[in-house]
Amino acid sequence: MRRFRMWGTAAAVTSAAVVTAGTTLVLAGGQARGRTVVDTSVSTRISAADAGAVQRYWTRERMATATPLTGAEPGPAAPGIRAGGPSGRAPGAVRAQAVPTATAFAGIPTLGALFFNNGTGDHYCTASVVNSFSKKLLITAAHCIHGGKGGAYSTKVAFVPRYDQGKRPYGTWAAGMMLVDQRWQATGDADLDFGYIALNPLNGKLVQDVVGYNKLAANQGVGKWVNVTGYPRITYDKRDRPIYCRVQTARQSAYQIRMDCGGFYGGTSGSPWLLNYSTTTHTGVVNGVIGGYQGGGTTHSRSYSPYFDDDAYNLRTAADKRA
């Protein structure tokens, strides 16, 4: 699989579960979620001393050798990733049914590579800064930070905004707290494959003040145009740069959406799906992350995300309170 069902086997960490009864959540269009909780979450904290050790651990060499949790091996005719910037399409007309291919670019400050160890080695995903009162929060796929049923939280978690060919223009930010929904922790429910990370300050500053932020949206329906950005496995992107694709979302199932664009190999788990992306501010509104069904997808050309409803908002609120 591309982005994984390799649940971690790292040593268990001490977790605090908080469960609060609530009313049944209702999606746009009146569809009942049937999950009657407001805050059903499990979190782990990292001390300031451990945060310093995490920053020292992630040398340029370790970042270069970190791998996605798994990687899809494309067939002989699988496309690569286009070079270039936001202008573009390959020369010539593109048929309406053609699947677009992601483009490598210089990246944006609110997006970065997320490095971690899940007990099987050093790995990476993609994460992005999302607005919060604490000014500390990232959003990513839950499977990047917790192994789901029978698993544990990842360790040595660090975020590098606008990571580009080993460069760290905004430094290395260590995680201070991680949060996934308790139902993800108990069952690995693909519909809840999103999680939040609160970053420790760096040089006395908060990440949101340094790189900016994206907003969060839920209950937006499907058929939306989004910019999906992430960090694919270097095997398929020798430039070791982020990629983006502007693409329209479609319904996969009641709580899963999908998009079709080539080039989203392993490493792109957690990539934000940005509505209303501005080329001026380089920010947008997060309406999904690569993950969910099939761990985000078994091929590079079709990716999935959990459908963001009230659960995405509620978990962010819980994360912000614990940050």
N, C-alpha and C positions, 0 to 999 in steps of 0.2 A: 504494500500500500504506500501511497505517496506520503501522507502526513500523519497518520499512524494508527495503529491499534496496538502499539508496543507499550503497554502500561508499565510504569516504572516499578522498580523493586527496591528503591532506596529505603533506608531504615525509617521506621515510622517516627513522626514528630508528634509532640504534644499539641492537641487541637482543642479548641473550645467551640462547642456547637450551641447555637442560640436558635430556638424555634419559637415563633410567635404565631398564634392562631389568627386567621384573618378570614376574609370572604373570598369566594371564588372569583378569579380574575377573568375579565371578559375582553376578548380581542376586538379590533375593528370588525364590524360586520356582525357582531353579536356572538362570536364563537367562544364558548367557555373553555378556558384553559384547564380547569378542573384541579388546579394546584392551590390549596387553600392557605398558603403561607405568605407572610410578608418578608420575614427575614429568616431563611433557613440556610445558614451558611457556616462554613468551617474556615478558620483562619490560622495562620502561623506567623510568628514575629521573628525578626532577626535583630540581634543586638547591634549597637553602634560599633562595638569592637569587631564583631563578625563582619559587619559591613566593610570595614577597612580591609579586612583580610580578603574579602571578595574582590575588592578593587585591585588589590595587589596580585591576586590569583590570575586575573584575566590579562595576561600579557598579550602582545600582538601575535606572538607565536601560537598561543593557545586559541585565540580567536580564529586564527587562520586554519587550524586543524579541527575545530569543532564541526560537527556534522548535524544534518537534520536527523530526526529520530529514525526515519526510514526514507528511502528515496525511490521514486518510480523510475524504472529503466525504460526510456522511450524506444519505440520501434525504429527501424532503420530510416523511415521517412519522416520521423517526428521533427517539427520545426525547432529552430533555436530561438533566440531572443534577439529582436532587432536592436541595432544601435540607433542612437538619435535622441530627439527630444520630443516635446509635446506636439510638434507639427505632424508627426506622423505616420502616414500609410506608405506601404511599399509602392513603387511605381506601378501604374496600370490600374484598370478598373477592378474592383473587388465585388464579387457576386454577393447578392443579398444574404445567401445562406452560408457564406464563408465565415469560418471562425477566425476572429482577429488574433494577432500575436502580440504579446506584451512587449513594451519598449524599455530598454535600459536608460536610466537618466541619473542625474546627480543626487536625487533624493530631496526630502523636505525635512525641516527641523523637528516636526512633531512625530516623525516616523523613525524607527530605529531597529537595529538587530537586538534580540533578546537572547543572551547567553545563559546557560544553566547546566547543571549536572543532575541527572535523574537516577543515578546509581548504576547506569550502564555506560557512562562516559560523558564527555563534554559535548553539548548539543546547542543548537540555536533555533529560534523561531523569529517571528516578527511581532512588534508591539507598537502602540501609538499612545500619545498623551491625550487624555480626555478630561474635559473641564470638571472641576470639583472645588468645593470650598477649601479643602486642605491644600490644593495646588500640587498634589503629589501623585495623582493617579495615572496609571496606564491601563489599557484594556488589551487583552490578548485571548487566545484560545485557552480554555481550561486545561486541555491536555498538555499544554506547554509547561504548566506550573504544578499540575497534580495528576497522578496516575489513574484517577478514577477508582472503580471498585477494586479493593485489595491493594491499592497503591498508596503513595505518600506524596508530600510536597517535594518539588525540586529544591536543590540546594545551589549555593554559589550563583544566585540569580543576579544578573547585571544587565543594564540597558545602555546601549550606545546610540544616542540620537544621530541621525544622518550618517551612520556608518558608511564609509565609501573607500573600498580598496585598502582596508586596514586603518584608515584615518579616523580619528575621534575628535571632530571639531568642537563638540560640546562636552567632552569628557566621558567618563564611565560612572554611571549611577547605580549604586547597590540597592537592592530591594530591602525595605524595612518591614513590610507586611504583605502577605498574599492572601487572597480570598477567592474561594470557589463556593458554589451552592452546595449545600449538604447533600442534595439529591444526586449531584454529580459525584461527590465523594463516595456515596453509598452504592451507586449503580452504574456510573459512567454514562448517564443519560445523554445521548447525542444532542437532544434539544436544549441542553444546558451547557454546551461546550463553549463557555466564555468565562473569563475570570478577570480580576483586578489585582494590580500590584501598587502598593504605596512605596515610593522611592524615598530613601533617606536624602536629606539635603546634601549638596555638593558645594564646598567652599562657602557655606553659609547661605546658599540660595536654593530656592525650590524650583523643580523642573519646569513647572508651568510658567514661572516668571522668566525663565531663561529661553525656552524654545517655543512658547505659545501652547495652544491646545486646539483640539477639535471638540465640537459639541457632540451630544449623544441624542439619537432619535429612536423612538419605538413606535410600533403600530402604524407603520407607513405603507403597508400593503406591498405589492410587487409591481414589476414593470417599470421600475425606477432606473434612471441612468446613474451609475456610480463610477468613481475612480477607485480601482483596487490596486493597492501598492504593497510590495513585499520584497523579501530577500531570498531568491531561489538558490538552490544548491550550486556551488561554484563550478561543479563539473559541467553544468549546462550554461553557465554565465561566466566565462573566463574573465570578464571585466570586474567581477566581484562587486557589482553595483546593484542598487535596488531597481525594481521594474515597476511599471504601471500599465494599466489597461482601462480604457473607458468602455463600459459595457452595460447592457441592460439586464436587470434581474428577472428571474422567472420563479414561479412556484414549483417546488419539488414535492412537498407534502405539507401537512397542516402546520408544522413548526420548522420547516426547512425551506430555504431558498437556494437558488443556484445561479451561476453565471458561466458562460463559455468564452474562454480566451486562452490561447496557448502560452506556455512558458512558466506556468505556476507550479514549479517542481517543489520537492521537499525544501523546507526552510521558510516557506511562505505561510505556514500555519500562523494564525493570529493576524494576518494582513487585514487592515481595516477596509471596509466598503464605504466610501465617502460620498454622501449626497452633497450637492451644491458646492462642489469643490471650486475654490477660487484660485486662479493662477496668479493673482496679485498677493494675497495673504498666505497662499500655500496651505490653507486649512479647509476643512469641510465638516460634515456631520456624519459621525459613525453610525451606520445602520446595519452592521454585520461584521463578522470576522471570519476568515477562512477556518473552518472547523466543522463540527457537527457530523452530518451523515458521512459515513465511510472515513471518518477522521479528517474530513475536508475534501476528499476525493481520491480516487485511485489512478487518475490520469492527470497529466499536466494541463489538459485543455478544458476540463470541466471541474469547477470548484463549488463547494457548498458552504453555507453558513446557517447557524440556527436563526430562525425568525425572531427578531428582537421585539418582545412585547414587554409587559410591565416587569417581568422577572429581571430584565437587563437593567431597568431603572432601580428596582428595589435592591439589587445586589450592589450597584454603585453607591447607593445611599448607605448601605451597611459598611462598605469599604471605606467610604469617606469618614464615617464616624469612628472607625478603628484606626485610621491613618495617623 
